[in-house]
Amino acid sequence: MLAAGGSGPAGAELRSAPVNWGFNTKQRAMAPENVADTLSWLERNTREVGELSDAALCRKVLAAATTKLDGTRAAPTSVRRNRAVLLNALDYAVELKLLDQNPIKNLKWRAPKTAWEVDRRVVVNPRQARALLDAVRSQQPSGPRLVAFFGVLYYNGLRP
């Protein structure tokens, strides 16, 4: 949502100033001078919410919200969460009459698929399970009772 052109503060400053000071109404007045300068720069160089009615800009914002800082695609759960946050923010903009309709709803978009395969390297194997149960059994005084609990967890196939 930054206006094209012009050099401004570094990326880390642009991310931390609004989160730590700009959106925090209790702290905003106490922002250090460099943060206040960054917030002032952002105020002058940020596009108006109404410009999101342009589908191309809206798609860029959605792409930015669903990628990591290094440009790679975020995890499927993060993508869904970030899109939902953006969708709700734009619904609020519609409520405030800054937009006629929510432009995200008009974009053709497909949620990434979530992989449900369990990584065998992180699941306890039978040898590790026996070692865990032996270690629990040796803990006194409650260890012998807890062996049954941990045995049920392992042998019933509960996984991450």
MIKOLKE-234911 format. One line per 4 residues: their letters; for each residue z, x, y of N, C-alpha, C. Coordinates in Angstrom, 2 decimals. Atoms other than C-alpha are relative to their C-alpha. Example, Ala and Ser with C-alpha at 12.3 -4.5 7.8 and 13.67 -1.06 7.14 Angstrom:
residues 2
AS = 0.00 0.89 -1.19 7.80 12.30 -4.50 0.00 0.90 1.20 | -0.06 -0.82 -1.19 7.14 13.67 -1.06 0.73 -0.77 1.09 .
***
This chain:
residues 160
MLAA = 0.00 0.81 -1.20 0.00 0.00 0.00 0.00 0.85 1.26 | 0.08 -0.85 -1.19 -0.24 3.02 2.29 -1.39 -0.12 0.61 | 1.28 0.05 -0.71 -2.95 2.82 4.94 -0.73 1.31 -0.23 | 0.80 -1.19 0.27 -5.81 5.26 4.40 0.13 1.00 1.14 .
GGSG = 0.01 -1.06 -1.00 -5.76 8.61 6.17 1.39 0.38 0.45 | -1.26 -0.48 -0.54 -3.04 10.60 7.86 0.86 0.65 -1.05 | -0.90 -0.67 0.93 -0.63 12.98 6.30 1.43 -0.40 0.37 | -1.36 0.45 -0.22 2.93 11.86 5.90 0.97 0.82 -0.81 .
PAGA = -1.02 -0.69 0.79 6.10 12.86 4.13 -0.44 0.21 -1.45 | 0.31 -0.30 1.40 6.02 14.28 0.60 0.30 -1.21 -0.88 | -0.14 1.13 0.93 5.85 11.93 -2.39 1.43 -0.34 -0.34 | -1.39 0.27 0.38 9.51 12.35 -3.36 0.75 -0.66 1.15 .
ELRS = -0.63 0.62 -1.17 10.63 11.50 0.17 -0.44 -1.45 0.17 | 0.53 1.36 -0.15 8.37 8.45 0.27 0.61 -0.95 -1.02 | -0.60 0.86 1.03 9.95 7.16 -2.94 1.49 -0.19 0.24 | -1.45 0.11 -0.11 13.60 7.93 -2.18 0.46 -0.68 1.28 .
APVN = -0.45 0.58 -1.27 13.79 6.84 1.48 0.11 -1.52 -0.06 | -0.16 1.47 0.06 13.03 3.13 0.89 1.07 -0.44 -1.00 | -0.93 0.42 1.05 15.05 2.90 -2.33 1.45 0.25 0.41 | -1.38 -0.36 -0.31 18.17 4.71 -1.11 0.47 -0.49 1.37 .
WGFN = -0.41 0.35 -1.35 18.13 3.68 2.53 -0.69 -1.26 0.53 | 0.75 1.09 -0.61 15.37 1.22 3.54 0.34 -1.36 -0.57 | -0.29 1.28 0.64 16.11 -1.53 1.02 1.50 -0.27 -0.08 | -1.45 0.11 0.07 19.87 -0.92 1.18 0.51 -0.36 1.40 .
TKQR = -0.35 0.45 -1.35 20.94 -3.00 4.18 1.33 0.57 0.49 | -1.31 -0.54 -0.41 24.50 -1.59 4.18 -0.13 1.47 0.42 | 0.14 -1.43 -0.28 23.28 2.04 4.31 -1.08 0.29 1.04 | 1.18 -0.25 -0.83 20.14 1.64 6.45 0.37 0.59 1.36 .
AMAP = -0.38 -0.47 -1.33 21.91 2.17 9.79 0.57 1.43 -0.03 | -0.60 -1.33 0.11 23.56 5.37 8.51 -0.96 1.03 -0.58 | 0.99 -0.91 0.57 20.33 6.99 7.29 -0.07 1.29 0.82 | 0.17 -1.26 -0.72 20.01 10.70 8.16 -1.31 -0.03 0.81 .
ENVA = 1.16 0.04 -0.90 17.43 11.51 10.84 -1.32 0.19 -0.73 | 1.26 -0.21 0.73 14.80 12.83 8.40 -0.40 -1.24 -0.80 | 0.28 1.23 0.74 15.11 9.64 6.32 -0.45 -1.08 0.97 | 0.40 0.98 -1.02 14.89 7.50 9.45 -1.44 0.26 0.44 .
DTLS = 1.37 -0.34 -0.36 11.71 9.39 10.38 -0.98 -0.45 -1.08 | 0.85 0.41 1.13 10.27 8.74 6.91 -0.16 -1.52 0.00 | 0.08 1.46 -0.03 11.11 5.02 7.14 -0.86 -0.48 1.17 | 0.82 0.36 -1.15 9.55 4.86 10.59 -1.48 0.26 -0.29 .
WLER = 1.38 -0.33 0.37 6.40 6.58 9.27 -0.56 -1.06 -0.95 | 0.43 1.03 0.95 6.24 4.10 6.40 -0.29 -1.32 0.71 | 0.20 1.25 -0.73 6.58 1.18 8.80 -1.34 0.00 0.74 | 1.27 -0.09 -0.74 3.60 2.43 10.81 -1.21 0.12 -0.92 .
NTRE = 1.13 -0.33 0.87 1.43 3.39 7.82 -0.07 -0.82 -1.28 | 0.04 0.88 1.17 1.99 0.57 5.32 -0.84 -1.22 0.34 | 0.86 1.18 -0.20 -0.55 -2.23 4.92 0.85 -1.26 0.05 | -0.65 1.30 -0.06 0.39 -5.80 5.65 -0.10 -0.69 -1.36 .
VGEL = -0.01 0.71 1.28 1.28 -8.01 2.66 -1.22 -0.90 -0.12 | 1.16 0.90 0.01 -1.54 -10.39 3.62 -1.27 0.67 -0.48 | 1.19 -0.73 0.46 -4.08 -7.66 2.80 -0.14 -0.03 -1.51 | 0.07 0.07 1.46 -3.23 -8.15 -0.88 -0.88 -1.14 -0.48 .
SDAA = 0.93 1.05 0.42 -5.49 -11.18 -0.89 -1.35 0.61 -0.40 | 1.18 -0.74 0.44 -8.28 -8.57 -1.34 0.22 0.44 -1.45 | -0.17 -0.26 1.43 -8.74 -8.34 -5.12 -0.02 1.50 -0.33 | 0.08 -1.44 0.28 -9.67 -4.63 -5.02 1.33 0.68 0.31 .
LCRK = -1.28 -0.59 -0.36 -6.46 -3.68 -3.22 1.09 -0.47 -0.96 | -0.99 0.55 0.93 -4.43 -5.95 -5.47 -0.09 0.69 -1.35 | 0.18 -0.71 1.27 -5.91 -4.28 -8.56 0.55 1.42 0.10 | -0.54 -1.35 -0.19 -5.01 -0.83 -7.13 1.53 -0.01 -0.05 .
VLAA = -1.46 0.11 0.00 -1.43 -1.95 -6.54 0.49 -0.26 -1.42 | -0.38 0.27 1.38 -1.22 -3.36 -10.07 -0.16 1.25 -0.87 | 0.20 -1.24 0.76 -2.65 -0.13 -11.49 1.11 1.00 0.30 | -1.07 -0.93 -0.37 -0.10 1.91 -9.55 1.34 -0.44 -0.61 .
ATTK = -1.26 0.50 0.55 2.73 -0.32 -10.77 0.09 0.16 -1.51 | 0.00 -0.10 1.47 1.69 0.11 -14.41 -0.31 1.40 -0.51 | 0.18 -1.39 0.42 1.23 3.88 -14.45 1.19 0.82 0.44 | -1.07 -0.91 -0.37 3.67 6.76 -14.29 -0.46 0.85 1.18 .
LDGT = 0.33 -0.82 -1.16 3.78 9.21 -11.40 -1.07 1.04 -0.30 | 1.02 -0.99 0.36 1.58 11.66 -13.32 -1.37 -0.64 -0.25 | 1.28 0.70 0.16 -1.15 9.00 -13.58 -0.25 -0.56 -1.38 | 0.19 0.53 1.35 -0.76 8.23 -17.28 0.61 -1.41 -0.09 .
RAAP = -0.46 1.38 0.18 -0.15 4.68 -18.54 1.48 -0.01 -0.36 | -1.41 0.14 0.32 3.50 3.66 -18.63 0.15 -0.69 -1.36 | -0.28 0.65 1.28 5.12 2.36 -21.81 -0.24 -1.50 0.14 | 0.30 1.44 -0.06 4.17 -1.24 -22.69 1.13 -0.85 0.58 .
TSVR = -1.11 0.80 -0.54 7.65 -2.58 -21.90 0.15 0.23 1.51 | -0.06 -0.29 -1.44 7.65 -0.83 -18.50 -1.14 -0.69 0.73 | 1.16 0.65 -0.63 4.17 -2.16 -17.75 0.28 -1.49 0.18 | -0.29 1.43 -0.10 5.26 -5.73 -18.50 1.07 -0.28 1.05 .
RNRA = -1.08 0.18 -0.96 8.46 -5.38 -16.48 -0.49 0.21 1.43 | 0.49 -0.29 -1.35 6.73 -3.80 -13.46 -0.98 -1.06 0.49 | 0.93 1.06 -0.39 3.99 -6.43 -13.48 0.77 -1.27 0.35 | -0.81 1.18 -0.27 6.62 -9.17 -13.62 0.69 0.12 1.36 .
VLLN = -0.64 -0.21 -1.30 8.45 -7.65 -10.64 -1.02 -0.20 1.12 | 1.06 0.15 -1.00 5.18 -7.43 -8.68 -0.40 -1.47 0.14 | 0.35 1.42 0.00 4.29 -11.01 -9.65 1.04 -0.82 0.76 | -1.07 0.73 -0.67 7.68 -12.29 -8.46 0.05 0.33 1.49 .
ALDY = 0.01 -0.38 -1.41 7.48 -10.31 -5.20 -1.12 -0.72 0.74 | 1.11 0.68 -0.65 4.09 -11.81 -4.45 0.19 -1.52 0.01 | -0.36 1.42 -0.06 5.35 -15.29 -5.35 0.91 -0.25 1.21 | -0.88 0.11 -1.17 8.02 -14.71 -2.71 -0.81 0.09 1.29 .
AVEL = 0.88 -0.09 -1.17 5.30 -13.66 -0.23 -0.73 -1.32 0.22 | 0.64 1.31 -0.12 3.54 -16.96 -0.96 1.00 -1.01 0.58 | -1.05 0.89 -0.49 6.82 -18.80 -0.37 0.24 0.20 1.50 | -0.18 -0.31 -1.42 7.15 -17.03 3.01 -1.26 -0.24 0.82 .
KLLD = 1.31 0.29 -0.62 3.54 -18.02 3.78 -0.69 1.26 0.54 | 0.71 -1.23 -0.33 2.41 -14.38 4.01 -1.31 0.08 -0.77 | 1.20 0.11 0.81 -0.19 -15.14 1.32 -0.24 -1.48 -0.32 | 0.31 1.39 0.37 -2.01 -18.37 0.47 0.32 -0.27 -1.47 .
QNPI = -0.26 0.12 1.43 -1.72 -17.77 -3.27 0.32 1.38 -0.54 | -0.34 -1.27 0.61 -0.48 -15.08 -5.62 -1.27 0.65 -0.57 | 1.26 -0.60 0.45 -3.45 -12.70 -6.06 0.07 0.63 -1.38 | -0.14 -0.60 1.33 -2.06 -11.14 -9.25 -0.42 -1.00 -1.08 .
KNLK = 0.34 1.03 0.99 -2.56 -14.43 -11.08 -1.51 -0.14 -0.19 | 1.45 0.12 0.09 -6.31 -14.27 -10.36 -0.67 1.21 -0.64 | 0.58 -1.20 0.60 -6.80 -10.77 -11.79 -0.09 -0.13 -1.51 | 0.14 -0.03 1.46 -8.13 -10.43 -15.29 0.76 1.24 -0.48 .
WRAP = -0.88 -1.09 0.43 -5.48 -8.34 -17.00 0.50 -0.27 -1.40 | -0.49 0.14 1.37 -4.41 -7.71 -20.56 1.21 0.91 -0.18 | -1.22 -0.78 0.24 -0.91 -6.57 -21.48 -0.25 1.00 -1.13 | 0.17 -0.97 1.09 -0.81 -3.38 -23.56 0.78 -0.43 -1.23 .
KTAW = -0.66 0.36 1.25 0.10 -3.81 -27.19 1.15 0.95 -0.27 | -1.18 -0.78 0.35 3.48 -2.65 -28.37 -0.09 0.42 -1.46 | 0.01 -0.48 1.38 3.62 -0.48 -31.47 1.37 -0.26 -0.61 | -1.26 0.32 0.66 6.24 -1.65 -33.92 0.29 0.93 -1.16 .
EVDR = -0.21 -0.95 1.09 6.00 1.31 -36.28 1.24 0.84 0.28 | -1.22 -0.79 -0.15 9.32 3.06 -36.84 -0.32 1.46 -0.32 | 0.21 -1.43 0.19 9.25 6.84 -36.49 0.96 0.49 -1.08 | -0.83 -0.41 1.14 10.49 8.16 -39.84 0.88 1.19 0.33 .
RVVV = -0.79 -1.18 -0.34 11.80 11.30 -38.16 1.34 -0.38 0.63 | -1.24 0.39 -0.66 14.52 9.31 -36.36 0.82 -0.99 -0.82 | -0.73 0.92 0.86 15.60 7.01 -39.22 0.78 0.80 -1.02 | -0.86 -0.68 0.95 18.47 8.06 -41.43 -0.61 -0.08 -1.40 .
NPRQ = 0.53 -0.01 1.37 17.24 9.16 -44.88 1.17 -0.14 -0.99 | -1.09 0.23 0.97 19.23 8.57 -48.13 1.03 1.13 -0.06 | -0.95 -1.14 0.04 20.75 12.08 -48.15 0.93 -0.04 1.20 | -0.82 0.08 -1.21 21.93 11.70 -44.56 0.96 -1.19 -0.06 .
ARAL = -0.85 1.18 0.11 23.29 8.22 -45.30 1.20 0.29 -0.91 | -1.12 -0.35 0.89 25.37 9.53 -48.24 0.98 0.94 0.70 | -0.87 -0.93 -0.73 26.69 12.36 -46.04 0.82 -0.74 1.06 | -0.70 0.79 -1.00 27.59 9.87 -43.31 1.11 -0.82 -0.65 .
LDAV = -1.01 0.82 0.67 29.41 7.58 -45.75 1.15 0.86 -0.53 | -1.06 -0.91 0.45 31.32 10.56 -47.22 0.88 0.43 1.17 | -0.76 -0.41 -1.19 32.34 11.67 -43.70 0.88 -1.15 0.49 | -0.79 1.15 -0.43 33.49 8.15 -42.82 1.17 -0.20 -0.96 .
RSQQ = -1.04 0.20 1.01 35.44 7.89 -46.10 1.15 0.98 0.21 | -1.05 -1.02 -0.16 37.36 11.09 -45.24 0.85 -0.22 1.25 | -0.78 0.27 -1.21 38.60 9.69 -41.92 1.16 -0.93 -0.35 | -1.18 0.80 0.33 42.13 8.36 -42.29 0.58 -0.58 1.28 .
PSGP = -0.28 0.88 1.13 43.56 5.78 -42.12 -1.09 -1.05 -0.23 | 0.92 1.13 0.13 40.62 3.40 -41.52 -1.32 0.33 -0.67 | 1.28 -0.41 0.57 37.77 5.40 -43.05 -0.43 -0.74 -1.24 | 0.42 0.70 1.22 37.79 3.84 -46.52 -0.49 -1.44 0.25 .
RLVA = 0.44 1.36 -0.30 37.49 0.34 -45.02 -1.35 0.01 0.71 | 1.23 -0.05 -0.77 34.65 1.40 -42.69 -1.21 0.43 -0.83 | 1.12 -0.39 0.87 32.56 2.80 -45.57 -0.84 -1.23 -0.32 | 0.73 1.23 0.32 31.65 -0.77 -46.49 -0.84 -0.45 1.19 .
FFGV = 0.72 0.41 -1.20 30.64 -1.55 -42.90 -1.26 0.84 0.18 | 1.16 -0.86 -0.19 28.35 1.47 -42.54 -0.97 -0.08 -1.17 | 0.87 0.19 1.17 27.04 0.97 -46.07 -0.87 -1.23 0.16 | 0.77 1.23 -0.23 25.99 -2.58 -45.20 -1.09 0.25 1.03 .
LYYN = 1.00 -0.30 -1.04 24.24 -1.33 -42.05 -1.18 0.77 -0.60 | 1.07 -0.83 0.53 22.29 1.29 -43.96 -0.79 -0.71 -1.10 | 0.68 0.54 1.18 21.52 -0.48 -47.22 -0.70 -1.34 0.25 | 0.70 1.23 -0.34 20.47 -3.75 -45.55 -1.21 0.24 0.89 .
GLRP = 1.24 -0.35 -0.70 17.75 -1.91 -43.70 0.00 -0.23 1.49 | -0.04 0.14 -1.45 18.98 -2.27 -40.12 -0.54 1.28 0.62 | 0.70 -1.16 -0.60 16.80 0.02 -38.00 0.01 -0.14 1.51 | 0.05 0.06 -1.47 16.41 0.92 -34.34 -0.99 -1.04 0.48 .
***
